[in-house]
Amino acid sequence: MAENGTDCDQRRIRMSKEQHNGNFTGKWKKKIERKRRDREERLNIVLWKQPLVTLQYFFLETLLNLKEWTIKLWHRRSILVCLLLLLAVLTATYYVEGTHQQYVRYMEKKFFWCAYWVGLGILSSVGLGTGLHTFLLYLGPHIASVTLAAYECNSVNFPEPPYPDHIICPEETPEGSISLWAIISKVRLEACMWGAGTAIGELPPYFMARAARLSGAEPDDEEYQEFEEMLEHAETAQDFASRAKLAVQNLVQKVGFFGILACASIPNPLFDLAGITCGHFLVPFWTFFGATLIGKAVIKMHIQKLFVIITFSKHIVEQMVSLIGAIPSVGPSLQKPFQEYLEAQRIKLHHKSDSGVPQGENWLSWMFEKLVIVMVCYFILSIINSMAQSYAKRLQQKMYSEEKTK
């Protein structure tokens, strides 16, 4: 009898456990399904599908962000007061006349020139959903124009940055050929500042993952959730993308500083995952940022500079134009605008901007200007959509928390 009673108790316990596990699994599946539906609903909040709702959510999210930033500044008002005092001292130094003004003007030019390229680097890296590809739109063409000017002028002694509207060859040009290292040195400041900006732009994923790990709260970011799912299914990953992500994660986790440096030193679209990995595994800030800064602002930028300079060296450009002319039927018609554009650039380099040289517009420059406008407009639209979706996510989380309290 005692044995039968014990068996009944064990069966009852076993059945209750199975029922509990079944309920837990069912709730978990419902939660995943709800998150999927919510995500699909948010992704539909874009200007070309729901313009009024998107704009309304964008403005509300902007107001909430301003409110949050104001509260954070108030909590750090001592730092804010120190910064305001420093700004007042700098303003007084800027406007008070004296012999120091020549140094002030020089520092002003350098500061705004560096801030310009750092800002472009941040825009390329952060993006709020999509990056503005500022290397292809700004830095790459800048390095190319300096390279073409250096080979045409046989010198890099044109004005220091920030350059005038047009680079003008110096009156006296030295004999001999221009060296590759001279061109690299000429564009080093801009390239390194842009690389430093991209390194700063990699910090948000790191801080987000670190805060989520330290607080123990459920992460409020889809990339972080994908990262955790990837860790859970690491052994069963089969596709190339998942294996590549796991390789980056393992390299960063196991090798540390040099793993981060290796990932940051090459063009790597998966580097956001490195930032999330470092934050999740609580890698020290200076280990992550130091390796990222060295990799992006020094190593990778010299590789990219070298590639652009070699690509736009004089003999390679001439060979490329001649190869375009060799294309059957359409070659000569395509070759002509390229030749006109290069000839116009050579004329500009040897004439002052006020010398009355006719400035004809080439369809290549026209297309590039329109491409820049389209990319900037797309970037602004992506910011509006991303912020509107963030507000929609706030509403969904508020509704979910209210359901829990009922």
C-alpha positions in Angstrom: 0.0 0.0 0.0 2.8 2.4 0.9 4.5 1.6 -2.3 1.4 2.2 -4.3 0.9 5.6 -2.6 4.5 6.5 -3.3 4.1 5.6 -7.0 0.9 7.7 -7.2 2.7 10.7 -5.7 5.6 10.4 -8.1 3.2 10.1 -11.1 1.3 13.2 -9.8 4.6 15.1 -9.5 5.7 14.0 -12.9 2.4 15.0 -14.5 2.4 18.4 -12.8 6.0 19.0 -14.1 5.0 18.0 -17.6 2.0 20.3 -17.5 4.2 23.2 -16.2 6.7 22.6 -18.9 4.0 22.5 -21.5 2.5 25.7 -20.3 5.9 27.4 -20.2 6.7 26.2 -23.8 3.3 27.4 -25.0 3.8 30.8 -23.4 7.3 31.1 -24.8 6.0 30.3 -28.3 3.2 32.9 -28.0 5.8 35.5 -26.8 8.0 34.8 -29.8 5.0 34.9 -32.2 3.9 38.2 -30.7 7.4 39.7 -31.0 7.5 38.7 -34.7 4.1 40.3 -35.3 5.1 43.5 -33.5 8.3 43.7 -35.6 6.4 43.3 -38.8 4.0 46.0 -37.7 6.8 48.3 -36.9 8.6 47.7 -40.2 5.4 48.8 -42.1 5.7 52.3 -40.4 7.6 54.0 -43.2 6.9 57.2 -45.1 5.9 55.6 -48.4 3.3 53.3 -46.7 2.0 55.4 -43.8 3.2 58.9 -44.2 1.0 60.7 -41.6 1.5 58.1 -38.9 5.3 58.0 -39.6 5.6 61.8 -39.3 3.5 61.9 -36.2 5.6 59.1 -34.5 8.8 60.8 -35.6 7.9 64.1 -34.0 6.8 62.4 -30.8 10.0 60.4 -30.6 12.0 63.5 -31.2 10.3 65.2 -28.3 10.8 62.2 -26.0 14.5 62.1 -26.9 14.9 65.8 -26.2 13.2 65.3 -22.8 15.5 62.4 -22.0 18.6 64.3 -23.0 17.5 67.3 -21.0 17.1 65.1 -17.9 20.5 63.5 -18.4 22.1 67.0 -18.8 20.4 68.1 -15.6 21.8 65.1 -13.7 25.3 66.0 -15.0 24.9 69.8 -14.5 28.4 70.1 -12.9 30.0 68.8 -16.1 27.7 71.1 -18.2 28.7 74.1 -16.1 32.4 73.4 -16.6 31.9 73.0 -20.4 30.0 76.3 -20.5 32.8 78.1 -18.6 35.4 76.6 -21.0 33.2 77.7 -24.0 33.1 81.2 -22.5 36.9 81.4 -22.2 37.3 80.2 -25.8 34.8 82.7 -27.0 36.6 85.5 -25.2 39.9 84.4 -26.7 38.4 84.2 -30.1 37.0 87.8 -30.1 39.7 89.7 -28.1 42.2 91.3 -30.4 45.9 90.5 -30.1 48.9 88.8 -31.5 47.3 85.4 -30.7 44.6 85.9 -33.4 46.8 84.3 -36.1 47.0 81.1 -34.1 43.3 81.3 -33.3 42.4 81.5 -37.0 44.8 78.6 -37.8 43.3 76.4 -35.0 39.8 77.4 -36.1 40.4 76.2 -39.7 42.0 73.0 -38.5 39.3 72.3 -35.9 36.3 72.7 -38.3 38.2 70.7 -41.0 38.8 67.8 -38.6 35.2 68.0 -37.2 33.8 67.9 -40.7 35.6 64.6 -41.5 34.9 63.1 -38.0 31.2 63.9 -38.5 31.2 62.2 -41.9 32.8 59.2 -40.4 30.2 59.0 -37.6 27.4 59.3 -40.2 28.9 56.5 -42.2 29.1 54.2 -39.1 26.0 55.0 -37.0 23.3 55.6 -39.6 20.3 55.0 -37.4 19.3 52.0 -39.5 21.4 52.7 -42.6 24.8 54.4 -42.9 25.5 57.3 -45.2 28.3 55.9 -47.3 30.5 59.0 -46.9 33.7 57.2 -48.0 32.3 56.7 -51.5 30.6 60.1 -51.6 33.2 62.3 -49.9 36.5 60.9 -48.8 37.1 58.7 -51.8 36.5 61.5 -54.3 38.6 63.9 -52.2 41.6 61.5 -52.2 41.1 60.9 -55.9 41.0 64.6 -56.7 44.2 65.2 -54.6 45.9 62.3 -56.4 45.0 63.6 -59.9 46.2 67.1 -58.9 49.5 65.8 -57.5 50.3 63.9 -60.7 49.2 66.8 -62.9 51.1 69.4 -60.8 54.0 67.1 -60.1 53.8 68.5 -56.6 51.6 68.5 -53.4 52.5 72.0 -52.5 49.0 73.4 -53.1 47.3 75.0 -50.1 47.0 73.1 -46.8 43.5 71.9 -46.0 40.8 73.1 -45.9 41.4 73.7 -49.6 39.9 76.5 -51.6 37.0 75.7 -54.0 39.6 74.5 -56.6 43.0 73.1 -56.1 45.5 75.2 -58.0 49.0 74.0 -59.0 51.9 76.1 -57.5 53.8 78.5 -59.8 57.0 76.5 -59.5 56.9 72.7 -59.9 59.9 70.5 -59.0 61.4 68.1 -61.5 61.1 64.4 -61.2 58.1 62.2 -60.4 55.7 62.6 -57.5 56.1 59.9 -54.8 53.2 57.8 -53.5 54.2 58.6 -49.9 53.8 62.3 -50.6 50.2 61.9 -51.7 49.5 59.6 -48.7 50.9 62.2 -46.4 48.8 65.0 -48.1 45.5 63.2 -47.3 46.5 61.6 -44.0 44.7 64.1 -41.8 41.3 63.8 -43.5 41.5 60.0 -43.8 42.5 59.5 -40.1 39.8 61.9 -38.9 37.2 60.0 -41.0 38.4 56.7 -39.6 38.2 58.1 -36.0 34.6 59.1 -36.7 33.8 55.6 -37.9 35.3 54.2 -34.6 33.2 56.6 -32.5 30.1 55.4 -34.5 30.8 51.8 -33.4 30.3 52.7 -29.7 26.4 52.6 -29.5 26.2 48.8 -30.1 28.9 48.3 -27.5 27.2 50.4 -24.8 23.8 48.9 -25.5 25.0 45.3 -25.1 27.1 46.2 -22.0 24.1 47.9 -20.3 21.8 45.0 -21.1 24.3 42.5 -19.7 24.9 44.5 -16.5 21.3 45.3 -15.8 20.1 41.7 -16.6 17.1 43.2 -18.3 15.7 41.9 -21.5 17.6 43.6 -24.4 15.7 46.3 -26.2 17.4 45.9 -29.5 16.7 43.5 -32.4 20.4 43.1 -33.3 21.2 42.1 -29.7 18.3 39.6 -29.7 19.7 38.1 -33.0 23.1 37.9 -31.3 21.7 35.9 -28.4 19.8 33.6 -30.7 23.0 33.1 -32.7 24.8 32.1 -29.5 22.0 29.6 -28.6 22.1 28.0 -32.0 25.9 28.2 -32.5 26.4 24.4 -32.9 23.6 24.0 -35.6 24.6 27.0 -37.8 24.9 25.9 -41.4 24.6 28.9 -43.7 27.6 31.1 -44.6 26.3 34.3 -43.0 25.8 32.6 -39.6 29.2 30.9 -39.8 30.8 34.3 -40.6 29.1 36.0 -37.7 30.2 33.2 -35.4 33.8 33.5 -36.7 33.8 37.2 -35.8 32.3 36.5 -32.4 34.8 33.8 -31.6 37.8 35.8 -32.8 36.8 38.8 -30.7 35.9 36.7 -27.6 39.0 34.5 -27.6 41.8 36.8 -29.0 40.6 40.0 -27.3 42.5 43.2 -28.2 44.2 41.8 -31.3 41.0 40.1 -32.5 39.1 43.4 -32.3 42.1 45.0 -34.1 42.0 42.4 -36.9 38.2 42.9 -37.4 38.5 46.7 -37.4 41.5 46.8 -39.8 39.7 45.4 -42.8 36.4 46.5 -44.5 34.1 44.4 -42.4 30.3 44.8 -42.6 29.9 42.5 -39.5 31.8 44.8 -37.2 28.6 45.8 -35.4 28.6 42.2 -34.1 32.1 42.8 -32.7 30.8 45.8 -30.7 27.8 43.8 -29.4 30.1 40.8 -28.5 32.5 43.1 -26.6 29.7 44.7 -24.7 28.0 41.4 -23.9 31.2 39.8 -22.6 32.1 43.0 -20.7 35.3 43.8 -22.5 36.9 46.9 -21.0 36.0 50.1 -22.9 39.5 51.2 -23.7 40.4 47.7 -24.9 37.5 47.9 -27.4 37.7 51.5 -28.4 41.5 51.5 -28.5 41.7 48.5 -30.9 38.8 49.9 -33.0 40.4 53.4 -33.2 43.9 52.0 -34.2 42.3 49.5 -36.7 39.9 52.0 -38.4 41.8 55.3 -38.2 45.3 54.0 -38.9 45.5 50.5 -40.5 42.3 50.3 -42.5 42.5 54.0 -43.6 46.0 53.5 -45.0 44.9 50.4 -46.9 41.9 52.3 -48.4 44.0 55.4 -49.2 46.6 53.3 -51.0 43.9 51.6 -53.0 42.3 54.9 -54.1 45.6 56.6 -54.9 46.9 53.6 -57.0 43.5 53.4 -58.8 43.6 57.1 -59.7 47.3 57.4 -60.6 47.8 59.0 -63.9 48.8 56.0 -66.0 46.1 53.8 -64.6 43.4 56.4 -65.3 44.7 56.8 -68.9 44.6 53.0 -69.4 41.1 52.8 -68.0 39.9 55.5 -70.4 41.5 53.8 -73.3 39.9 50.5 -72.3 36.5 52.2 -72.2 37.1 53.2 -75.8 37.7 49.6 -76.8 34.2 48.5 -75.8 32.3 47.6 -79.1 29.7 50.0 -80.4 29.2 52.1 -77.2 32.9 52.6 -76.3 33.7 55.8 -78.2 30.5 57.5 -76.9 31.3 56.6 -73.3 35.0 57.5 -73.7 34.3 61.1 -74.8 32.8 62.4 -71.6 35.5 60.9 -69.5 38.2 62.5 -71.6 36.4 65.8 -71.5 36.1 65.6 -67.7 39.8 64.8 -67.2 40.8 67.6 -69.6 38.5 70.1 -67.7 40.1 69.0 -64.4 43.6 69.6 -65.9 42.6 73.1 -67.1 41.3 74.0 -63.6 44.5 73.0 -62.0 46.5 75.4 -64.0 44.3 78.5 -63.9 43.2 80.7 -61.1 39.5 80.5 -60.3 39.0 84.2 -61.3 40.9 83.9 -64.6 37.8 83.7 -66.7 38.3 80.1 -67.8 34.9 78.7 -69.1 33.5 76.2 -66.6 31.5 73.7 -68.6 29.4 71.2 -66.8 30.1 67.5 -67.5 27.4 64.8 -67.2 29.7 62.8 -64.9 29.9 65.6 -62.4 26.2 66.2 -62.8 25.4 62.5 -62.1 27.7 62.5 -59.1 26.0 65.6 -57.6 22.5 64.0 -58.1 23.8 60.7 -56.6 25.0 62.7 -53.5 21.6 64.3 -53.2 19.7 61.0 -53.5 21.9 59.3 -50.9 21.5 62.2 -48.4 17.7 62.2 -49.0 17.6 58.4 -48.4 19.7 58.8 -45.3 17.3 61.5 -43.9 14.3 59.3 -44.8 15.9 56.3 -43.0 16.4 58.4 -39.9 12.7 59.5 -39.9 11.5 55.9 -40.4 13.9 54.6 -37.7 12.7 57.1 -35.1 9.1 56.5 -36.0 9.6 52.8 -35.5 11.3 53.4 -32.2 8.2 55.3 -31.0 6.0 52.4 -32.2 8.2 50.1 -30.2 7.7 52.3 -27.1 3.9 52.0 -27.5 4.1 48.2 -27.9 6.2 47.8 -24.8 3.9 50.0 -22.9 0.9 47.9 -23.9 2.8 44.7 -23.1 3.7 46.0 -19.6 0.0 47.1 -18.9 -1.2 43.6 -19.9 1.3 42.1 -17.4 0.0 44.3 -14.5 -3.6 43.2 -15.1 
